[in-house]
Amino acid sequence: MLKKILVSVLFVGLFFQGCTKQVLNLSNVPIKQKVPMEDVTKAIQAGAFQKGWTTRVVKPGEIEAEIVIKNYMAKVKINYDTTNYSISYMDSKNLKYDGTKVHRTYNSWVANLKKNIDARLALDNSNAQIGTPLAVNGNHKAKNGSSSGYPYTFKKSVKEKEDSFALVIGISRYQQNTPVEYADTSALAFAELANKTFGIPKQNIITLVNDEATSGQLKAKIELLKELADKRGNIYIYFAGHGVPGKDGSTYMLPYDMTADGIHLEPSLKLDNIYAKLSTLNVKNVFVFMDSCFSGKDDKGGLLYRGVAPVLKSKKTVIDADNITIITAGQSTDFANDYRDKGQRMFSYYLIKELSDGETNLNKIYPEIKSSVKRSSLMKGIGYKQVPQIYGNKSVLLY
């Protein structure tokens, strides 16, 4: 009996030993084509997003990337310039790291991360765009022949709007909720639109992506807008992620670190309260773009409320102030669909596509956005019907 136990222990020890390998650190992986630093950053972020990694730019030339799958976590540092990049181990959880060796799953994740980054960087070899986030069939060129980095052609603003500010939020990966595909990449595209076409300086654009968009950060940044507000400029807010209906009919932004069950504990994230606060800002106008579904379901129809199917009712959106305009991805019971072919959210794709031409009249382009989204959503099936809505002051110009 003792012999059998010793054999079993030996077998288990050998099994786990066989599952660990030398930690895969990649040094000075060459970037074969000449690209600007900004495009290298976008390529690394896009390659990481596609494999489920969340990223944070620590400083120019350094990104931290983290992946969490069930009870397993890996975190790496990516150092880079325009000629090469390196991926090095930072931290892990439940992957048997002992200082030199780690579970082979970690090495597999890092190898796939490298493969995706290389693919993003090499897209120009197939006449596609460097850094186009998750775009399957990119090949979009700006009118001047340069790569836009996204599936759009951004018309360049002739004047910088130093008195305007933007808060851009995109949450694809949630701590405890199902993902919202392409919400992060759509947010990055909107930030590019705000800078290049709206003319908002980069330092005036606040971007929160994935785990950066915690409840604390969302509330803090909305409060920050109050301090930044300038009567000579506009405020723009973009949100892509889960929207949550409350049982009283109110709707909420769902931050990265909260669940639908507890969102009622954050009245500051109730949309009615956010809109009311924004309408009091001392600015020319406020524009809000909401790419969210408020039906209480995720992209696949699953319930956001765990273990219960709540009876939900929706209040009609009423905007009294004349200095705020809101355009949403759909009606309260609609899905907010992804657009896999473009690597974007469906509403965001058509919104940014229309705005990237330099059009400033939302009411003028709204019918085209509405028609395109409705048609494309119905092509997925009648249950995916999505009809964008516009509220508030519909005649004011975007900038």
C-alpha positions as CSV (number, residue, x, y, z in Angstrom):
1,M,0.0,0.0,0.0
2,L,2.8,2.4,1.0
3,K,4.6,1.5,-2.3
4,K,1.5,2.5,-4.2
5,I,1.2,5.8,-2.4
6,L,4.9,6.6,-3.1
7,V,4.4,5.7,-6.7
8,S,1.3,8.0,-6.9
9,V,3.1,10.9,-5.3
10,L,6.1,10.4,-7.6
11,F,3.8,10.3,-10.6
12,V,1.9,13.5,-9.6
13,G,5.3,15.3,-8.9
14,L,6.6,14.3,-12.4
15,F,3.3,15.3,-14.0
16,F,3.4,18.9,-12.5
17,Q,7.1,19.1,-13.3
18,G,6.4,18.2,-16.9
19,C,3.8,21.0,-17.1
20,T,6.3,23.7,-16.2
21,K,8.8,25.2,-18.6
22,Q,11.5,27.9,-18.5
23,V,9.7,31.3,-18.4
24,L,9.4,32.7,-22.0
25,N,10.9,36.1,-22.1
26,L,11.2,37.7,-25.5
27,S,14.0,40.2,-26.1
28,N,14.4,42.6,-29.0
29,V,11.9,41.1,-31.4
30,P,12.5,43.0,-34.6
31,I,9.9,45.3,-36.2
32,K,10.6,44.8,-39.8
33,Q,8.9,47.8,-41.4
34,K,9.3,51.5,-40.6
35,V,6.3,52.7,-38.6
36,P,5.8,55.7,-36.3
37,M,5.8,55.1,-32.5
38,E,2.1,55.8,-32.3
39,D,1.3,53.0,-34.7
40,V,3.6,50.6,-32.8
41,T,1.6,51.4,-29.7
42,K,-1.7,50.8,-31.5
43,A,-0.5,47.5,-33.0
44,I,0.6,46.2,-29.5
45,Q,-2.7,47.2,-27.9
46,A,-4.8,45.7,-30.8
47,G,-2.8,42.5,-30.8
48,A,-3.3,42.1,-27.1
49,F,-7.0,43.0,-27.1
50,Q,-7.6,40.3,-29.7
51,K,-6.3,37.6,-27.4
52,G,-8.1,38.9,-24.3
53,W,-5.3,40.9,-22.7
54,T,-6.0,44.3,-21.1
55,T,-3.3,46.9,-21.6
56,R,-2.1,50.0,-19.8
57,V,0.4,52.5,-21.3
58,V,2.8,53.2,-18.4
59,K,4.9,55.7,-20.4
60,P,6.0,56.1,-24.0
61,G,7.6,52.8,-25.0
62,E,6.3,50.8,-22.1
63,I,3.0,48.9,-21.9
64,E,1.7,46.5,-19.1
65,A,-0.6,43.7,-20.3
66,E,-2.6,41.4,-18.2
67,I,-4.8,38.4,-19.0
68,V,-7.2,36.7,-16.5
69,I,-9.0,33.4,-17.4
70,K,-11.0,31.9,-14.5
71,N,-8.6,31.6,-11.6
72,Y,-5.4,32.1,-13.6
73,M,-3.6,35.4,-14.3
74,A,-0.5,36.5,-16.1
75,K,1.0,40.0,-16.4
76,V,3.8,41.1,-18.6
77,K,5.8,44.2,-19.4
78,I,6.2,45.2,-23.1
79,N,9.0,47.6,-23.8
80,Y,9.3,48.9,-27.4
81,D,10.5,51.5,-29.8
82,T,10.2,51.8,-33.6
83,T,12.8,49.0,-34.3
84,N,12.0,46.2,-31.8
85,Y,10.0,45.2,-28.8
86,S,10.4,42.9,-25.8
87,I,8.0,40.9,-23.6
88,S,9.1,40.1,-20.0
89,Y,7.4,38.4,-17.1
90,M,5.9,40.6,-14.3
91,D,3.5,38.5,-12.3
92,S,1.1,35.5,-12.4
93,K,-1.4,33.6,-10.3
94,N,-1.9,29.8,-10.1
95,L,0.6,29.2,-12.9
96,K,3.3,27.6,-10.7
97,Y,5.9,30.3,-11.1
98,D,9.0,29.5,-9.0
99,G,11.4,32.2,-10.1
100,T,12.7,30.5,-13.3
101,K,9.9,28.1,-14.4
102,V,6.2,28.5,-15.0
103,H,3.3,26.5,-16.2
104,R,3.4,26.0,-20.0
105,T,0.1,27.8,-20.3
106,Y,1.8,31.1,-19.5
107,N,4.4,30.5,-22.3
108,S,1.5,29.6,-24.7
109,W,-0.2,32.9,-23.9
110,V,2.9,34.9,-24.4
111,A,3.7,33.1,-27.7
112,N,0.2,33.9,-29.0
113,L,0.5,37.5,-27.8
114,K,3.7,37.8,-29.8
115,K,2.1,36.2,-32.8
116,N,-0.8,38.7,-32.7
117,I,1.4,41.7,-32.3
118,D,3.6,40.6,-35.2
119,A,0.4,40.2,-37.3
120,R,-0.8,43.7,-36.4
121,L,2.6,45.2,-37.2
122,A,2.9,43.3,-40.5
123,L,-0.6,44.3,-41.8
124,D,1.0,46.7,-44.2
125,N,2.5,43.8,-46.1
126,S,-1.1,42.9,-47.1
127,N,-2.1,46.5,-47.8
128,A,-4.1,46.7,-44.5
129,Q,-3.7,49.1,-41.7
130,I,-1.1,49.0,-38.9
131,G,-2.8,49.0,-35.5
132,T,-6.4,48.8,-36.9
133,P,-8.0,47.3,-33.8
134,L,-9.3,43.8,-34.7
135,A,-10.3,44.9,-38.2
136,V,-10.7,41.7,-40.3
137,N,-10.7,43.3,-43.7
138,G,-9.1,46.7,-43.1
139,N,-7.4,48.2,-46.2
140,H,-8.6,51.7,-45.5
141,K,-6.4,54.6,-46.7
142,A,-6.7,58.2,-45.8
143,K,-7.2,60.6,-48.7
144,N,-3.6,61.7,-48.4
145,G,-2.5,58.1,-48.9
146,S,-1.4,57.5,-45.3
147,S,-2.8,54.9,-42.9
148,S,-5.5,56.2,-40.5
149,G,-5.0,53.2,-38.2
150,Y,-8.8,52.6,-38.1
151,P,-11.5,51.6,-40.6
152,Y,-12.3,55.3,-41.2
153,T,-10.8,58.3,-43.0
154,F,-10.6,61.1,-40.5
155,K,-11.0,64.6,-41.9
156,K,-8.4,66.8,-40.3
157,S,-9.7,69.7,-38.2
158,V,-8.4,73.1,-39.4
159,K,-8.5,74.6,-35.8
160,E,-7.6,73.1,-32.5
161,K,-10.4,73.4,-29.9
162,E,-8.3,74.1,-26.7
163,D,-11.4,74.9,-24.6
164,S,-13.2,71.6,-25.4
165,F,-12.8,68.3,-23.5
166,A,-13.7,64.6,-24.1
167,L,-14.2,61.7,-21.8
168,V,-14.0,58.4,-23.7
169,I,-14.9,55.1,-22.0
170,G,-14.8,51.6,-23.5
171,I,-15.1,48.4,-21.5
172,S,-14.8,45.1,-23.4
173,R,-13.5,43.0,-20.6
174,Y,-15.3,43.1,-17.2
175,Q,-14.1,41.8,-13.9
176,Q,-17.3,39.7,-13.3
177,N,-19.5,40.2,-16.3
178,T,-19.6,38.9,-19.9
179,P,-17.5,40.8,-22.4
180,V,-18.8,43.6,-24.7
181,E,-16.8,42.8,-27.9
182,Y,-15.0,45.7,-29.5
183,A,-16.1,48.3,-27.0
184,D,-12.5,49.1,-26.2
185,T,-11.4,49.4,-29.8
186,S,-14.5,51.5,-30.7
187,A,-13.6,53.8,-27.8
188,L,-10.0,54.2,-29.1
189,A,-11.4,55.0,-32.5
190,F,-13.7,57.7,-31.1
191,A,-10.8,59.2,-29.2
192,E,-9.0,59.4,-32.5
193,L,-12.0,61.1,-34.1
194,A,-12.2,63.6,-31.2
195,N,-8.6,64.5,-31.7
196,K,-8.3,64.5,-35.5
197,T,-11.7,65.7,-36.7
198,F,-13.2,67.5,-33.7
199,G,-9.9,69.2,-33.1
200,I,-9.6,68.4,-29.4
201,P,-6.0,68.3,-28.2
202,K,-4.8,64.9,-27.0
203,Q,-4.2,66.2,-23.6
204,N,-7.8,67.2,-23.4
205,I,-9.1,63.7,-24.1
206,I,-9.5,61.4,-21.1
207,T,-9.6,57.8,-22.1
208,L,-10.6,54.9,-19.8
209,V,-10.4,51.4,-21.3
210,N,-11.3,48.1,-19.7
211,D,-9.9,47.8,-16.1
212,E,-9.1,51.5,-16.0
213,A,-12.9,52.2,-16.1
214,T,-13.7,51.4,-12.4
215,S,-16.6,52.9,-10.6
216,G,-14.2,55.2,-8.8
217,Q,-12.6,56.4,-11.9
218,L,-15.9,57.0,-13.8
219,K,-17.2,59.1,-10.9
220,A,-13.9,61.0,-10.5
221,K,-13.6,61.8,-14.2
222,I,-17.2,63.0,-14.5
223,E,-16.5,65.3,-11.6
224,L,-13.3,66.4,-13.3
225,L,-15.3,67.5,-16.3
226,K,-17.1,70.0,-14.0
227,E,-13.8,71.6,-13.1
228,L,-12.5,71.6,-16.7
229,A,-15.7,73.0,-18.2
230,D,-15.1,76.2,-20.2
231,K,-17.9,78.4,-21.5
232,R,-16.0,78.8,-24.8
233,G,-15.9,75.1,-25.5
234,N,-17.9,71.8,-25.6
235,I,-17.9,68.6,-23.5
236,Y,-18.1,65.2,-25.3
237,I,-18.7,61.9,-23.6
238,Y,-18.6,58.5,-25.3
239,F,-19.4,55.3,-23.5
240,A,-19.3,51.7,-24.9
241,G,-19.9,48.9,-22.5
242,H,-22.8,47.3,-20.5
243,G,-25.7,49.5,-19.7
244,V,-27.9,48.2,-16.8
245,P,-31.6,48.8,-16.2
246,G,-32.7,49.3,-12.7
247,K,-35.9,47.8,-11.3
248,D,-37.3,51.3,-11.0
249,G,-36.8,51.9,-14.7
250,S,-33.6,53.9,-14.3
251,T,-30.6,53.1,-16.3
252,Y,-26.9,53.0,-15.3
253,M,-23.4,52.8,-16.8
254,L,-21.9,49.6,-15.6
255,P,-18.2,50.1,-14.6
256,Y,-15.5,47.4,-14.9
257,D,-15.6,46.4,-11.3
258,M,-19.3,46.2,-10.6
259,T,-22.2,43.8,-11.3
260,A,-25.8,44.5,-12.3
261,D,-26.9,43.3,-8.9
262,G,-25.2,46.1,-7.0
263,I,-25.3,49.0,-9.4
264,H,-28.2,50.6,-7.5
265,L,-25.5,51.3,-4.8
266,E,-23.9,53.8,-7.2
267,P,-26.5,56.6,-7.8
268,S,-23.8,58.7,-9.3
269,L,-23.7,56.3,-12.3
270,K,-27.5,56.6,-12.9
271,L,-27.8,58.2,-16.4
272,D,-30.6,60.6,-15.2
273,N,-28.2,61.9,-12.6
274,I,-25.3,62.1,-15.0
275,Y,-27.4,64.0,-17.6
276,A,-28.7,66.4,-14.9
277,K,-25.1,67.1,-13.8
278,L,-23.9,67.6,-17.3
279,S,-26.7,70.0,-18.2
280,T,-25.5,72.4,-15.5
281,L,-22.0,72.7,-16.8
282,N,-20.9,76.1,-17.8
283,V,-20.1,75.2,-21.4
284,K,-21.5,75.9,-24.9
285,N,-22.9,72.4,-25.4
286,V,-22.6,68.8,-24.1
287,F,-22.8,65.8,-26.4
288,V,-23.2,62.3,-25.2
289,F,-22.8,59.1,-27.3
290,M,-24.0,55.9,-25.6
291,D,-23.2,52.6,-27.3
292,S,-24.9,50.4,-24.7
293,C,-27.8,48.0,-24.4
294,F,-30.2,48.6,-21.5
295,S,-32.3,45.5,-22.0
296,G,-30.6,43.7,-19.1
297,K,-28.9,41.2,-21.4
298,D,-25.5,40.8,-22.9
299,D,-24.5,40.4,-26.6
300,K,-25.6,36.8,-26.6
301,G,-28.9,37.3,-24.9
302,G,-27.7,36.1,-21.4
303,L,-29.0,37.9,-18.3
304,L,-26.7,40.4,-16.6
305,Y,-28.5,39.8,-13.3
306,R,-27.2,36.6,-11.9
307,G,-29.6,33.8,-11.1
308,V,-32.8,35.9,-11.6
309,A,-34.8,37.3,-14.4
310,P,-36.0,40.6,-13.1
311,V,-39.1,42.3,-14.3
312,L,-37.7,45.5,-15.8
313,K,-39.4,48.6,-17.0
314,S,-37.9,51.5,-18.7
315,K,-38.5,55.2,-18.2
316,K,-38.8,57.4,-21.2
317,T,-35.7,59.6,-21.7
318,V,-36.6,63.2,-21.1
319,I,-34.1,66.0,-21.6
320,D,-35.2,69.5,-20.5
321,A,-32.0,71.4,-20.9
322,D,-31.3,73.0,-24.3
323,N,-27.5,72.6,-24.0
324,I,-27.3,68.8,-24.2
325,T,-27.6,66.3,-27.0
326,I,-27.7,62.6,-26.5
327,I,-27.5,59.9,-29.2
328,T,-27.9,56.3,-28.2
329,A,-27.2,52.9,-29.8
330,G,-30.9,51.9,-29.6
331,Q,-34.1,52.0,-27.7
332,S,-34.3,50.8,-24.2
333,T,-35.2,47.2,-25.1
334,D,-32.9,46.9,-28.2
335,F,-29.7,45.0,-28.4
336,A,-26.5,46.9,-28.9
337,N,-24.7,44.7,-31.5
338,D,-21.1,44.2,-32.4
339,Y,-19.9,44.5,-36.0
340,R,-17.4,41.7,-36.3
341,D,-16.5,42.5,-40.0
342,K,-15.3,46.0,-39.0
343,G,-13.9,45.1,-35.6
344,Q,-16.1,47.7,-34.0
345,R,-19.5,48.1,-32.2
346,M,-22.2,48.4,-34.8
347,F,-23.6,51.8,-33.7
348,S,-20.1,53.2,-33.1
349,Y,-19.0,52.1,-36.6
350,Y,-21.7,54.0,-38.4
351,L,-21.6,57.0,-36.0
352,I,-17.8,57.5,-36.4
353,K,-18.0,56.8,-40.2
354,E,-20.5,59.7,-40.6
355,L,-18.7,62.0,-38.3
356,S,-15.2,61.3,-39.7
357,D,-16.2,63.3,-42.8
358,G,-16.4,66.5,-40.8
359,E,-20.2,66.7,-40.6
360,T,-21.2,68.9,-37.6
361,N,-25.0,68.5,-37.7
362,L,-26.1,65.4,-35.8
363,N,-29.7,65.8,-36.8
364,K,-28.7,65.8,-40.5
365,I,-26.7,62.5,-40.3
366,Y,-28.9,60.8,-37.7
367,P,-31.3,59.4,-40.4
368,E,-28.4,57.7,-42.2
369,I,-27.0,56.3,-39.0
370,K,-30.4,55.1,-37.9
371,S,-31.1,53.4,-41.2
372,S,-27.7,51.8,-41.5
373,V,-27.7,50.4,-38.0
374,K,-31.3,49.1,-38.3
375,R,-30.6,47.4,-41.6
376,S,-27.3,45.8,-40.4
377,S,-28.8,44.6,-37.1
378,L,-31.8,43.0,-38.8
379,M,-29.4,41.1,-41.1
380,K,-28.2,39.3,-38.0
381,G,-31.8,38.3,-37.2
382,I,-35.1,39.9,-36.1
383,G,-34.1,39.5,-32.4
384,Y,-31.1,41.7,-32.9
385,K,-33.0,44.7,-34.1
386,Q,-31.4,48.0,-33.1
387,V,-32.7,51.5,-33.8
388,P,-30.5,54.4,-32.6
389,Q,-32.3,57.3,-30.9
390,I,-31.5,61.0,-30.5
391,Y,-32.6,63.2,-27.6
392,G,-32.2,66.8,-26.4
393,N,-31.2,69.7,-28.6
394,K,-31.1,68.2,-32.1
395,S,-30.3,71.5,-34.0
396,V,-27.1,72.5,-32.3
397,L,-23.8,72.0,-34.2
398,L,-21.3,69.5,-32.9
399,Y,-18.4,72.0,-33.0
